[in-house]
């Protein structure tokens, strides 16, 4: 990944977190249970 691609990656990752998290779930907890594909 290049520095130019980083903003899009962060947007995708944050969006998936907001869509998939449970009520009150911390980002770190979501990352532990997320599918690998969701973290790309």
Secondary structure, DSSP 8 states (H G I E B T S, - for coil): --HHHHHHHHHHHHHHHHHH--TT--HHHHHHHS-GGGG-
